[in-house]
Amino acid sequence: MTSLPERSHNTEAADETWLTPKEICAQLQIPEQTFYQWRAKHVGPRAYRIGRHLRINRTDFVAWLALHAEE
């Protein structure tokens, strides 16, 4: 009898944190309207539609912040 190889568990994917637009706005101290305006203009952090909810991956958000930091 042959055994199946063990599946490697991707712990990186399991550790991903998803933020809501409200959480993003609280961190940035901006009105939600500003977030949605940025989204419409494609200048805000990348967001994903999960079911009927909009979520932002924390890793994407941190990368977006780094790109927009003033030097």
PDB file of N, CA, C, O and CB in Angstrom:
ATOM      1  N   MET A   1       0.832  -1.173   0.000  1.00  0.00           N
ATOM      2  CA  MET A   1       0.000   0.000   0.000  1.00  0.00           C
ATOM      3  C   MET A   1       0.885   1.247   0.000  1.00  0.00           C
ATOM      4  O   MET A   1       1.852   1.323   0.758  1.00  0.00           O
ATOM      5  CB  MET A   1      -0.951  -0.008   1.210  1.00  0.00           C
ATOM      6  N   THR A   2       0.561   2.213  -0.838  1.00  0.00           N
ATOM      7  CA  THR A   2       1.334   3.448  -0.916  1.00  0.00           C
ATOM      8  C   THR A   2       0.680   4.512  -0.048  1.00  0.00           C
ATOM      9  O   THR A   2      -0.543   4.647  -0.004  1.00  0.00           O
ATOM     10  CB  THR A   2       1.454   3.935  -2.381  1.00  0.00           C
ATOM     11  N   SER A   3       1.506   5.240   0.620  1.00  0.00           N
ATOM     12  CA  SER A   3       0.949   6.327   1.431  1.00  0.00           C
ATOM     13  C   SER A   3       1.090   7.637   0.678  1.00  0.00           C
ATOM     14  O   SER A   3       2.008   7.818  -0.121  1.00  0.00           O
ATOM     15  CB  SER A   3       1.653   6.414   2.814  1.00  0.00           C
ATOM     16  N   LEU A   4       0.184   8.525   0.940  1.00  0.00           N
ATOM     17  CA  LEU A   4       0.207   9.840   0.309  1.00  0.00           C
ATOM     18  C   LEU A   4       1.248  10.714   0.991  1.00  0.00           C
ATOM     19  O   LEU A   4       1.428  10.633   2.206  1.00  0.00           O
ATOM     20  CB  LEU A   4      -1.188  10.508   0.368  1.00  0.00           C
ATOM     21  N   PRO A   5       1.929  11.540   0.226  1.00  0.00           N
ATOM     22  CA  PRO A   5       2.885  12.442   0.871  1.00  0.00           C
ATOM     23  C   PRO A   5       2.156  13.432   1.766  1.00  0.00           C
ATOM     24  O   PRO A   5       1.028  13.836   1.484  1.00  0.00           O
ATOM     25  CB  PRO A   5       3.724  13.191  -0.180  1.00  0.00           C
ATOM     26  N   GLU A   6       2.814  13.809   2.837  1.00  0.00           N
ATOM     27  CA  GLU A   6       2.197  14.778   3.746  1.00  0.00           C
ATOM     28  C   GLU A   6       2.094  16.126   3.069  1.00  0.00           C
ATOM     29  O   GLU A   6       2.995  16.544   2.341  1.00  0.00           O
ATOM     30  CB  GLU A   6       2.999  14.897   5.056  1.00  0.00           C
ATOM     31  N   ARG A   7       0.997  16.794   3.314  1.00  0.00           N
ATOM     32  CA  ARG A   7       0.809  18.133   2.750  1.00  0.00           C
ATOM     33  C   ARG A   7       1.569  19.132   3.598  1.00  0.00           C
ATOM     34  O   ARG A   7       1.534  19.084   4.828  1.00  0.00           O
ATOM     35  CB  ARG A   7      -0.699  18.510   2.674  1.00  0.00           C
ATOM     36  N   SER A   8       2.246  20.023   2.932  1.00  0.00           N
ATOM     37  CA  SER A   8       2.926  21.077   3.688  1.00  0.00           C
ATOM     38  C   SER A   8       1.896  22.144   4.024  1.00  0.00           C
ATOM     39  O   SER A   8       1.109  22.560   3.173  1.00  0.00           O
ATOM     40  CB  SER A   8       4.133  21.685   2.879  1.00  0.00           C
ATOM     41  N   HIS A   9       1.913  22.568   5.243  1.00  0.00           N
ATOM     42  CA  HIS A   9       0.963  23.584   5.683  1.00  0.00           C
ATOM     43  C   HIS A   9       1.558  24.958   5.438  1.00  0.00           C
ATOM     44  O   HIS A   9       2.678  25.246   5.862  1.00  0.00           O
ATOM     45  CB  HIS A   9       0.598  23.403   7.179  1.00  0.00           C
ATOM     46  N   ASN A  10       0.815  25.787   4.763  1.00  0.00           N
ATOM     47  CA  ASN A  10       1.287  27.135   4.478  1.00  0.00           C
ATOM     48  C   ASN A  10       0.878  28.044   5.630  1.00  0.00           C
ATOM     49  O   ASN A  10      -0.209  28.622   5.620  1.00  0.00           O
ATOM     50  CB  ASN A  10       0.720  27.657   3.123  1.00  0.00           C
ATOM     51  N   THR A  11       1.749  28.166   6.613  1.00  0.00           N
ATOM     52  CA  THR A  11       1.415  28.978   7.787  1.00  0.00           C
ATOM     53  C   THR A  11       1.393  30.455   7.442  1.00  0.00           C
ATOM     54  O   THR A  11       0.725  31.241   8.114  1.00  0.00           O
ATOM     55  CB  THR A  11       2.411  28.722   8.917  1.00  0.00           C
ATOM     56  N   GLU A  12       2.118  30.838   6.400  1.00  0.00           N
ATOM     57  CA  GLU A  12       2.137  32.244   6.002  1.00  0.00           C
ATOM     58  C   GLU A  12       0.735  32.701   5.603  1.00  0.00           C
ATOM     59  O   GLU A  12       0.301  33.782   6.004  1.00  0.00           O
ATOM     60  CB  GLU A  12       3.126  32.466   4.839  1.00  0.00           C
ATOM     61  N   ALA A  13       0.029  31.897   4.824  1.00  0.00           N
ATOM     62  CA  ALA A  13      -1.319  32.255   4.384  1.00  0.00           C
ATOM     63  C   ALA A  13      -2.286  32.262   5.561  1.00  0.00           C
ATOM     64  O   ALA A  13      -3.215  33.069   5.604  1.00  0.00           O
ATOM     65  CB  ALA A  13      -1.810  31.283   3.302  1.00  0.00           C
ATOM     66  N   ALA A  14      -2.066  31.366   6.509  1.00  0.00           N
ATOM     67  CA  ALA A  14      -2.959  31.303   7.664  1.00  0.00           C
ATOM     68  C   ALA A  14      -2.780  32.509   8.578  1.00  0.00           C
ATOM     69  O   ALA A  14      -3.694  32.865   9.322  1.00  0.00           O
ATOM     70  CB  ALA A  14      -2.717  30.020   8.447  1.00  0.00           C
ATOM     71  N   ASP A  15      -1.614  33.136   8.528  1.00  0.00           N
ATOM     72  CA  ASP A  15      -1.340  34.275   9.392  1.00  0.00           C
ATOM     73  C   ASP A  15      -1.789  35.605   8.790  1.00  0.00           C
ATOM     74  O   ASP A  15      -1.673  36.642   9.442  1.00  0.00           O
ATOM     75  CB  ASP A  15       0.128  34.333   9.698  1.00  0.00           C
ATOM     76  N   GLU A  16      -2.293  35.592   7.570  1.00  0.00           N
ATOM     77  CA  GLU A  16      -2.717  36.830   6.924  1.00  0.00           C
ATOM     78  C   GLU A  16      -3.840  37.474   7.723  1.00  0.00           C
ATOM     79  O   GLU A  16      -4.749  36.796   8.202  1.00  0.00           O
ATOM     80  CB  GLU A  16      -3.170  36.565   5.475  1.00  0.00           C
ATOM     81  N   THR A  17      -3.763  38.775   7.858  1.00  0.00           N
ATOM     82  CA  THR A  17      -4.787  39.527   8.568  1.00  0.00           C
ATOM     83  C   THR A  17      -5.516  40.402   7.560  1.00  0.00           C
ATOM     84  O   THR A  17      -4.891  41.037   6.711  1.00  0.00           O
ATOM     85  CB  THR A  17      -4.171  40.385   9.719  1.00  0.00           C
ATOM     86  N   TRP A  18      -6.816  40.431   7.657  1.00  0.00           N
ATOM     87  CA  TRP A  18      -7.649  41.242   6.772  1.00  0.00           C
ATOM     88  C   TRP A  18      -8.240  42.378   7.582  1.00  0.00           C
ATOM     89  O   TRP A  18      -8.749  42.175   8.685  1.00  0.00           O
ATOM     90  CB  TRP A  18      -8.773  40.390   6.105  1.00  0.00           C
ATOM     91  N   LEU A  19      -8.166  43.578   7.023  1.00  0.00           N
ATOM     92  CA  LEU A  19      -8.687  44.775   7.674  1.00  0.00           C
ATOM     93  C   LEU A  19      -9.927  45.264   6.944  1.00  0.00           C
ATOM     94  O   LEU A  19     -10.069  45.062   5.738  1.00  0.00           O
ATOM     95  CB  LEU A  19      -7.618  45.883   7.724  1.00  0.00           C
ATOM     96  N   THR A  20     -10.811  45.901   7.672  1.00  0.00           N
ATOM     97  CA  THR A  20     -11.986  46.509   7.067  1.00  0.00           C
ATOM     98  C   THR A  20     -11.643  47.952   6.682  1.00  0.00           C
ATOM     99  O   THR A  20     -10.685  48.521   7.205  1.00  0.00           O
ATOM    100  CB  THR A  20     -13.211  46.459   8.041  1.00  0.00           C
ATOM    101  N   PRO A  21     -12.415  48.541   5.776  1.00  0.00           N
ATOM    102  CA  PRO A  21     -12.194  49.955   5.467  1.00  0.00           C
ATOM    103  C   PRO A  21     -12.271  50.841   6.716  1.00  0.00           C
ATOM    104  O   PRO A  21     -11.524  51.811   6.844  1.00  0.00           O
ATOM    105  CB  PRO A  21     -13.216  50.426   4.437  1.00  0.00           C
ATOM    106  N   LYS A  22     -13.167  50.504   7.619  1.00  0.00           N
ATOM    107  CA  LYS A  22     -13.307  51.282   8.864  1.00  0.00           C
ATOM    108  C   LYS A  22     -12.021  51.223   9.693  1.00  0.00           C
ATOM    109  O   LYS A  22     -11.614  52.229  10.274  1.00  0.00           O
ATOM    110  CB  LYS A  22     -14.501  50.756   9.702  1.00  0.00           C
ATOM    111  N   GLU A  23     -11.381  50.052   9.749  1.00  0.00           N
ATOM    112  CA  GLU A  23     -10.131  49.916  10.498  1.00  0.00           C
ATOM    113  C   GLU A  23      -8.997  50.707   9.832  1.00  0.00           C
ATOM    114  O   GLU A  23      -8.183  51.331  10.512  1.00  0.00           O
ATOM    115  CB  GLU A  23      -9.741  48.431  10.615  1.00  0.00           C
ATOM    116  N   ILE A  24      -8.956  50.674   8.499  1.00  0.00           N
ATOM    117  CA  ILE A  24      -7.953  51.443   7.758  1.00  0.00           C
ATOM    118  C   ILE A  24      -8.128  52.934   8.059  1.00  0.00           C
ATOM    119  O   ILE A  24      -7.158  53.635   8.345  1.00  0.00           O
ATOM    120  CB  ILE A  24      -8.067  51.175   6.225  1.00  0.00           C
ATOM    121  N   CYS A  25      -9.364  53.405   7.993  1.00  0.00           N
ATOM    122  CA  CYS A  25      -9.646  54.828   8.234  1.00  0.00           C
ATOM    123  C   CYS A  25      -9.300  55.233   9.664  1.00  0.00           C
ATOM    124  O   CYS A  25      -8.821  56.343   9.896  1.00  0.00           O
ATOM    125  CB  CYS A  25     -11.121  55.134   7.950  1.00  0.00           C
ATOM    126  N   ALA A  26      -9.541  54.345  10.617  1.00  0.00           N
ATOM    127  CA  ALA A  26      -9.194  54.650  12.005  1.00  0.00           C
ATOM    128  C   ALA A  26      -7.674  54.776  12.160  1.00  0.00           C
ATOM    129  O   ALA A  26      -7.191  55.663  12.864  1.00  0.00           O
ATOM    130  CB  ALA A  26      -9.744  53.558  12.954  1.00  0.00           C
ATOM    131  N   GLN A  27      -6.925  53.885  11.502  1.00  0.00           N
ATOM    132  CA  GLN A  27      -5.465  53.942  11.595  1.00  0.00           C
ATOM    133  C   GLN A  27      -4.912  55.199  10.936  1.00  0.00           C
ATOM    134  O   GLN A  27      -3.969  55.807  11.442  1.00  0.00           O
ATOM    135  CB  GLN A  27      -4.844  52.704  10.952  1.00  0.00           C
ATOM    136  N   LEU A  28      -5.499  55.587   9.809  1.00  0.00           N
ATOM    137  CA  LEU A  28      -5.019  56.762   9.077  1.00  0.00           C
ATOM    138  C   LEU A  28      -5.648  58.063   9.564  1.00  0.00           C
ATOM    139  O   LEU A  28      -5.223  59.149   9.169  1.00  0.00           O
ATOM    140  CB  LEU A  28      -5.295  56.594   7.603  1.00  0.00           C
ATOM    141  N   GLN A  29      -6.650  57.952  10.414  1.00  0.00           N
ATOM    142  CA  GLN A  29      -7.397  59.095  10.938  1.00  0.00           C
ATOM    143  C   GLN A  29      -7.976  59.933   9.797  1.00  0.00           C
ATOM    144  O   GLN A  29      -7.795  61.149   9.730  1.00  0.00           O
ATOM    145  CB  GLN A  29      -6.492  59.964  11.833  1.00  0.00           C
ATOM    146  N   ILE A  30      -8.684  59.231   8.898  1.00  0.00           N
ATOM    147  CA  ILE A  30      -9.349  59.883   7.762  1.00  0.00           C
ATOM    148  C   ILE A  30     -10.807  59.453   7.749  1.00  0.00           C
ATOM    149  O   ILE A  30     -11.142  58.400   8.291  1.00  0.00           O
ATOM    150  CB  ILE A  30      -8.649  59.526   6.404  1.00  0.00           C
ATOM    151  N   PRO A  31     -11.682  60.248   7.138  1.00  0.00           N
ATOM    152  CA  PRO A  31     -13.078  59.844   7.003  1.00  0.00           C
ATOM    153  C   PRO A  31     -13.200  58.667   6.016  1.00  0.00           C
ATOM    154  O   PRO A  31     -12.396  58.538   5.093  1.00  0.00           O
ATOM    155  CB  PRO A  31     -13.945  61.043   6.530  1.00  0.00           C
ATOM    156  N   GLU A  32     -14.203  57.822   6.222  1.00  0.00           N
ATOM    157  CA  GLU A  32     -14.412  56.693   5.305  1.00  0.00           C
ATOM    158  C   GLU A  32     -14.648  57.185   3.878  1.00  0.00           C
ATOM    159  O   GLU A  32     -14.266  56.513   2.920  1.00  0.00           O
ATOM    160  CB  GLU A  32     -15.606  55.835   5.772  1.00  0.00           C
ATOM    161  N   GLN A  33     -15.264  58.336   3.734  1.00  0.00           N
ATOM    162  CA  GLN A  33     -15.515  58.895   2.404  1.00  0.00           C
ATOM    163  C   GLN A  33     -14.204  59.076   1.640  1.00  0.00           C
ATOM    164  O   GLN A  33     -14.157  58.846   0.431  1.00  0.00           O
ATOM    165  CB  GLN A  33     -16.257  60.243   2.517  1.00  0.00           C
ATOM    166  N   THR A  34     -13.146  59.484   2.327  1.00  0.00           N
ATOM    167  CA  THR A  34     -11.838  59.653   1.683  1.00  0.00           C
ATOM    168  C   THR A  34     -11.321  58.312   1.167  1.00  0.00           C
ATOM    169  O   THR A  34     -10.810  58.231   0.050  1.00  0.00           O
ATOM    170  CB  THR A  34     -10.820  60.274   2.668  1.00  0.00           C
ATOM    171  N   PHE A  35     -11.450  57.263   1.975  1.00  0.00           N
ATOM    172  CA  PHE A  35     -11.013  55.928   1.551  1.00  0.00           C
ATOM    173  C   PHE A  35     -11.727  55.515   0.268  1.00  0.00           C
ATOM    174  O   PHE A  35     -11.094  55.023  -0.667  1.00  0.00           O
ATOM    175  CB  PHE A  35     -11.275  54.889   2.664  1.00  0.00           C
ATOM    176  N   TYR A  36     -13.035  55.713   0.222  1.00  0.00           N
ATOM    177  CA  TYR A  36     -13.803  55.299  -0.957  1.00  0.00           C
ATOM    178  C   TYR A  36     -13.510  56.181  -2.172  1.00  0.00           C
ATOM    179  O   TYR A  36     -13.594  55.714  -3.308  1.00  0.00           O
ATOM    180  CB  TYR A  36     -15.297  55.332  -0.646  1.00  0.00           C
ATOM    181  N   GLN A  37     -13.169  57.448  -1.943  1.00  0.00           N
ATOM    182  CA  GLN A  37     -12.740  58.309  -3.048  1.00  0.00           C
ATOM    183  C   GLN A  37     -11.407  57.821  -3.609  1.00  0.00           C
ATOM    184  O   GLN A  37     -11.221  57.764  -4.824  1.00  0.00           O
ATOM    185  CB  GLN A  37     -12.621  59.781  -2.580  1.00  0.00           C
ATOM    186  N   TRP A  38     -10.481  57.470  -2.717  1.00  0.00           N
ATOM    187  CA  TRP A  38      -9.199  56.915  -3.168  1.00  0.00           C
ATOM    188  C   TRP A  38      -9.422  55.646  -3.960  1.00  0.00           C
ATOM    189  O   TRP A  38      -8.783  55.413  -4.986  1.00  0.00           O
ATOM    190  CB  TRP A  38      -8.272  56.635  -1.977  1.00  0.00           C
ATOM    191  N   ARG A  39     -10.345  54.824  -3.465  1.00  0.00           N
ATOM    192  CA  ARG A  39     -10.635  53.550  -4.149  1.00  0.00           C
ATOM    193  C   ARG A  39     -11.163  53.810  -5.552  1.00  0.00           C
ATOM    194  O   ARG A  39     -10.752  53.135  -6.495  1.00  0.00           O
ATOM    195  CB  ARG A  39     -11.659  52.712  -3.344  1.00  0.00           C
ATOM    196  N   ALA A  40     -12.053  54.760  -5.710  1.00  0.00           N
ATOM    197  CA  ALA A  40     -12.626  55.094  -7.014  1.00  0.00           C
ATOM    198  C   ALA A  40     -11.552  55.624  -7.971  1.00  0.00           C
ATOM    199  O   ALA A  40     -11.619  55.399  -9.180  1.00  0.00           O
ATOM    200  CB  ALA A  40     -13.748  56.132  -6.852  1.00  0.00           C
ATOM    201  N   LYS A  41     -10.555  56.334  -7.410  1.00  0.00           N
ATOM    202  CA  LYS A  41      -9.470  56.903  -8.224  1.00  0.00           C
ATOM    203  C   LYS A  41      -8.295  55.933  -8.379  1.00  0.00           C
ATOM    204  O   LYS A  41      -7.314  56.247  -9.054  1.00  0.00           O
ATOM    205  CB  LYS A  41      -8.977  58.209  -7.599  1.00  0.00           C
ATOM    206  N   HIS A  42      -8.396  54.753  -7.755  1.00  0.00           N
ATOM    207  CA  HIS A  42      -7.339  53.733  -7.799  1.00  0.00           C
ATOM    208  C   HIS A  42      -6.018  54.236  -7.209  1.00  0.00           C
ATOM    209  O   HIS A  42      -4.944  53.937  -7.731  1.00  0.00           O
ATOM    210  CB  HIS A  42      -7.116  53.278  -9.239  1.00  0.00           C
ATOM    211  N   VAL A  43      -6.108  54.996  -6.124  1.00  0.00           N
ATOM    212  CA  VAL A  43      -4.893  55.482  -5.472  1.00  0.00           C
ATOM    213  C   VAL A  43      -4.753  54.945  -4.045  1.00  0.00           C
ATOM    214  O   VAL A  43      -3.710  55.136  -3.419  1.00  0.00           O
ATOM    215  CB  VAL A  43      -4.888  57.006  -5.454  1.00  0.00           C
ATOM    216  N   GLY A  44      -5.758  54.293  -3.535  1.00  0.00           N
ATOM    217  CA  GLY A  44      -5.714  53.753  -2.179  1.00  0.00           C
ATOM    218  C   GLY A  44      -5.095  52.371  -2.152  1.00  0.00           C
ATOM    219  O   GLY A  44      -4.681  51.848  -3.187  1.00  0.00           O
ATOM    220  N   PRO A  45      -5.031  51.778  -0.965  1.00  0.00           N
ATOM    221  CA  PRO A  45      -4.486  50.424  -0.853  1.00  0.00           C
ATOM    222  C   PRO A  45      -5.378  49.421  -1.578  1.00  0.00           C
ATOM    223  O   PRO A  45      -6.591  49.607  -1.665  1.00  0.00           O
ATOM    224  CB  PRO A  45      -4.332  50.026   0.626  1.00  0.00           C
ATOM    225  N   ARG A  46      -4.768  48.357  -2.097  1.00  0.00           N
ATOM    226  CA  ARG A  46      -5.517  47.327  -2.819  1.00  0.00           C
ATOM    227  C   ARG A  46      -6.545  46.694  -1.887  1.00  0.00           C
ATOM    228  O   ARG A  46      -6.224  46.321  -0.758  1.00  0.00           O
ATOM    229  CB  ARG A  46      -4.561  46.245  -3.393  1.00  0.00           C
ATOM    230  N   ALA A  47      -7.762  46.579  -2.358  1.00  0.00           N
ATOM    231  CA  ALA A  47      -8.844  45.983  -1.570  1.00  0.00           C
ATOM    232  C   ALA A  47      -9.421  44.798  -2.334  1.00  0.00           C
ATOM    233  O   ALA A  47      -9.372  44.751  -3.563  1.00  0.00           O
ATOM    234  CB  ALA A  47      -9.955  47.031  -1.256  1.00  0.00           C
ATOM    235  N   TYR A  48      -9.957  43.861  -1.603  1.00  0.00           N
ATOM    236  CA  TYR A  48     -10.528  42.649  -2.176  1.00  0.00           C
ATOM    237  C   TYR A  48     -11.979  42.529  -1.739  1.00  0.00           C
ATOM    238  O   TYR A  48     -12.320  42.802  -0.588  1.00  0.00           O
ATOM    239  CB  TYR A  48      -9.720  41.396  -1.753  1.00  0.00           C
ATOM    240  N   ARG A  49     -12.818  42.122  -2.661  1.00  0.00           N
ATOM    241  CA  ARG A  49     -14.219  41.863  -2.335  1.00  0.00           C
ATOM    242  C   ARG A  49     -14.310  40.394  -1.934  1.00  0.00           C
ATOM    243  O   ARG A  49     -14.056  39.504  -2.746  1.00  0.00           O
ATOM    244  CB  ARG A  49     -15.185  42.199  -3.552  1.00  0.00           C
ATOM    245  N   ILE A  50     -14.672  40.148  -0.681  1.00  0.00           N
ATOM    246  CA  ILE A  50     -14.835  38.794  -0.166  1.00  0.00           C
ATOM    247  C   ILE A  50     -16.306  38.654   0.182  1.00  0.00           C
ATOM    248  O   ILE A  50     -16.780  39.171   1.193  1.00  0.00           O
ATOM    249  CB  ILE A  50     -13.901  38.509   1.084  1.00  0.00           C
ATOM    250  N   GLY A  51     -17.018  37.935  -0.690  1.00  0.00           N
ATOM    251  CA  GLY A  51     -18.471  37.902  -0.555  1.00  0.00           C
ATOM    252  C   GLY A  51     -18.981  39.298  -0.843  1.00  0.00           C
ATOM    253  O   GLY A  51     -18.707  39.852  -1.908  1.00  0.00           O
ATOM    254  N   ARG A  52     -19.713  39.869   0.084  1.00  0.00           N
ATOM    255  CA  ARG A  52     -20.171  41.249  -0.117  1.00  0.00           C
ATOM    256  C   ARG A  52     -19.383  42.247   0.718  1.00  0.00           C
ATOM    257  O   ARG A  52     -19.741  43.420   0.818  1.00  0.00           O
ATOM    258  CB  ARG A  52     -21.645  41.363   0.217  1.00  0.00           C
ATOM    259  N   HIS A  53     -18.300  41.753   1.316  1.00  0.00           N
ATOM    260  CA  HIS A  53     -17.488  42.602   2.187  1.00  0.00           C
ATOM    261  C   HIS A  53     -16.197  43.023   1.498  1.00  0.00           C
ATOM    262  O   HIS A  53     -15.615  42.263   0.723  1.00  0.00           O
ATOM    263  CB  HIS A  53     -17.170  41.877   3.493  1.00  0.00           C
ATOM    264  N   LEU A  54     -15.767  44.224   1.787  1.00  0.00           N
ATOM    265  CA  LEU A  54     -14.517  44.749   1.253  1.00  0.00           C
ATOM    266  C   LEU A  54     -13.451  44.577   2.333  1.00  0.00           C
ATOM    267  O   LEU A  54     -13.648  44.985   3.478  1.00  0.00           O
ATOM    268  CB  LEU A  54     -14.661  46.257   0.817  1.00  0.00           C
ATOM    269  N   ARG A  55     -12.321  43.974   1.965  1.00  0.00           N
ATOM    270  CA  ARG A  55     -11.245  43.747   2.922  1.00  0.00           C
ATOM    271  C   ARG A  55      -9.906  44.136   2.309  1.00  0.00           C
ATOM    272  O   ARG A  55      -9.707  44.053   1.097  1.00  0.00           O
ATOM    273  CB  ARG A  55     -11.222  42.277   3.374  1.00  0.00           C
ATOM    274  N   ILE A  56      -8.996  44.563   3.178  1.00  0.00           N
ATOM    275  CA  ILE A  56      -7.658  44.970   2.767  1.00  0.00           C
ATOM    276  C   ILE A  56      -6.666  44.076   3.504  1.00  0.00           C
ATOM    277  O   ILE A  56      -6.714  43.952   4.727  1.00  0.00           O
ATOM    278  CB  ILE A  56      -7.395  46.496   3.067  1.00  0.00           C
ATOM    279  N   ASN A  57      -5.774  43.461   2.747  1.00  0.00           N
ATOM    280  CA  ASN A  57      -4.753  42.601   3.330  1.00  0.00           C
ATOM    281  C   ASN A  57      -3.749  43.492   4.063  1.00  0.00           C
ATOM    282  O   ASN A  57      -3.270  44.480   3.508  1.00  0.00           O
ATOM    283  CB  ASN A  57      -4.045  41.725   2.232  1.00  0.00           C
ATOM    284  N   ARG A  58      -3.433  43.137   5.312  1.00  0.00           N
ATOM    285  CA  ARG A  58      -2.531  43.964   6.120  1.00  0.00           C
ATOM    286  C   ARG A  58      -1.174  44.128   5.437  1.00  0.00           C
ATOM    287  O   ARG A  58      -0.593  45.212   5.482  1.00  0.00           O
ATOM    288  CB  ARG A  58      -2.346  43.347   7.515  1.00  0.00           C
ATOM    289  N   THR A  59      -0.662  43.076   4.808  1.00  0.00           N
ATOM    290  CA  THR A  59       0.625  43.153   4.117  1.00  0.00           C
ATOM    291  C   THR A  59       0.559  44.165   2.977  1.00  0.00           C
ATOM    292  O   THR A  59       1.484  44.958   2.800  1.00  0.00           O
ATOM    293  CB  THR A  59       1.037  41.769   3.579  1.00  0.00           C
ATOM    294  N   ASP A  60      -0.530  44.146   2.200  1.00  0.00           N
ATOM    295  CA  ASP A  60      -0.711  45.113   1.111  1.00  0.00           C
ATOM    296  C   ASP A  60      -0.806  46.532   1.664  1.00  0.00           C
ATOM    297  O   ASP A  60      -0.257  47.468   1.084  1.00  0.00           O
ATOM    298  CB  ASP A  60      -1.974  44.777   0.289  1.00  0.00           C
ATOM    299  N   PHE A  61      -1.503  46.684   2.785  1.00  0.00           N
ATOM    300  CA  PHE A  61      -1.676  48.001   3.394  1.00  0.00           C
ATOM    301  C   PHE A  61      -0.330  48.568   3.851  1.00  0.00           C
ATOM    302  O   PHE A  61      -0.038  49.738   3.606  1.00  0.00           O
ATOM    303  CB  PHE A  61      -2.652  47.917   4.584  1.00  0.00           C
ATOM    304  N   VAL A  62       0.487  47.749   4.510  1.00  0.00           N
ATOM    305  CA  VAL A  62       1.802  48.197   4.988  1.00  0.00           C
ATOM    306  C   VAL A  62       2.688  48.574   3.798  1.00  0.00           C
ATOM    307  O   VAL A  62       3.406  49.572   3.850  1.00  0.00           O
ATOM    308  CB  VAL A  62       2.485  47.090   5.844  1.00  0.00           C
ATOM    309  N   ALA A  63       2.638  47.778   2.731  1.00  0.00           N
ATOM    310  CA  ALA A  63       3.425  48.087   1.529  1.00  0.00           C
ATOM    311  C   ALA A  63       2.947  49.399   0.903  1.00  0.00           C
ATOM    312  O   ALA A  63       3.765  50.210   0.468  1.00  0.00           O
ATOM    313  CB  ALA A  63       3.322  46.932   0.497  1.00  0.00           C
ATOM    314  N   TRP A  64       1.639  49.611   0.856  1.00  0.00           N
ATOM    315  CA  TRP A  64       1.075  50.845   0.305  1.00  0.00           C
ATOM    316  C   TRP A  64       1.527  52.047   1.130  1.00  0.00           C
ATOM    317  O   TRP A  64       1.889  53.086   0.576  1.00  0.00           O
ATOM    318  CB  TRP A  64      -0.470  50.770   0.266  1.00  0.00           C
ATOM    319  N   LEU A  65       1.506  51.902   2.457  1.00  0.00           N
ATOM    320  CA  LEU A  65       1.967  52.984   3.329  1.00  0.00           C
ATOM    321  C   LEU A  65       3.436  53.317   3.061  1.00  0.00           C
ATOM    322  O   LEU A  65       3.810  54.488   3.003  1.00  0.00           O
ATOM    323  CB  LEU A  65       1.773  52.601   4.806  1.00  0.00           C
ATOM    324  N   ALA A  66       4.258  52.295   2.899  1.00  0.00           N
ATOM    325  CA  ALA A  66       5.685  52.500   2.645  1.00  0.00           C
ATOM    326  C   ALA A  66       5.910  53.268   1.343  1.00  0.00           C
ATOM    327  O   ALA A  66       6.806  54.108   1.258  1.00  0.00           O
ATOM    328  CB  ALA A  66       6.416  51.152   2.594  1.00  0.00           C
ATOM    329  N   LEU A  67       5.093  52.975   0.330  1.00  0.00           N
ATOM    330  CA  LEU A  67       5.222  53.667  -0.953  1.00  0.00           C
ATOM    331  C   LEU A  67       4.834  55.140  -0.859  1.00  0.00           C
ATOM    332  O   LEU A  67       5.307  55.963  -1.642  1.00  0.00           O
ATOM    333  CB  LEU A  67       4.367  52.981  -2.001  1.00  0.00           C
ATOM    334  N   HIS A  68       3.977  55.466   0.097  1.00  0.00           N
ATOM    335  CA  HIS A  68       3.465  56.822   0.222  1.00  0.00           C
ATOM    336  C   HIS A  68       4.083  57.611   1.369  1.00  0.00           C
ATOM    337  O   HIS A  68       3.597  58.683   1.730  1.00  0.00           O
ATOM    338  CB  HIS A  68       1.990  56.778   0.397  1.00  0.00           C
ATOM    339  N   ALA A  69       5.147  57.079   1.932  1.00  0.00           N
ATOM    340  CA  ALA A  69       5.827  57.784   3.025  1.00  0.00           C
ATOM    341  C   ALA A  69       6.663  58.931   2.467  1.00  0.00           C
ATOM    342  O   ALA A  69       7.321  58.794   1.435  1.00  0.00           O
ATOM    343  CB  ALA A  69       6.721  56.810   3.837  1.00  0.00           C
ATOM    344  N   GLU A  70       6.627  60.055   3.162  1.00  0.00           N
ATOM    345  CA  GLU A  70       7.469  61.189   2.765  1.00  0.00           C
ATOM    346  C   GLU A  70       8.861  60.974   3.293  1.00  0.00           C
ATOM    347  O   GLU A  70       9.047  60.460   4.396  1.00  0.00           O
ATOM    348  CB  GLU A  70       6.895  62.530   3.279  1.00  0.00           C
ATOM    349  N   GLU A  71       9.831  61.364   2.515  1.00  0.00           N
ATOM    350  CA  GLU A  71      11.227  61.199   2.935  1.00  0.00           C
ATOM    351  C   GLU A  71      11.759  62.476   3.516  1.00  0.00           C
ATOM    352  O   GLU A  71      12.918  62.532   3.926  1.00  0.00           O
ATOM    353  CB  GLU A  71      12.101  60.757   1.767  1.00  0.00           C
TER     354      GLU A  71
END
